[in-house]
């Protein structure tokens, strides 16, 4: 599955919105210059945007709560 960097363009910042991600390829981005804790997600592709499932949202929540990168969620180092 490809990786997508969280790249919101203003407010609101919504990590569940597929339009707020940029396809980056086979490895997660290191998110240089970003102030967001959530850096990248790994998900199936839908025409250049991630398919954000309920399971992936749950994984994002767990990663943010535990401040730990997971299999499909990469947090800013």
Secondary structure as GFF3:
##gff-version 3
##sequence-region A 1 77
A	DSSP	beta_strand	2	6	.	.	.	ID=ss1
A	DSSP	three_ten_helix	18	20	.	.	.	ID=ss2
A	DSSP	beta_strand	21	25	.	.	.	ID=ss3
A	DSSP	beta_strand	38	43	.	.	.	ID=ss4
A	DSSP	beta_strand	45	46	.	.	.	ID=ss5
A	DSSP	beta_strand	49	50	.	.	.	ID=ss6
A	DSSP	alpha_helix	54	66	.	.	.	ID=ss7
A	DSSP	beta_strand	73	75	.	.	.	ID=ss8
###
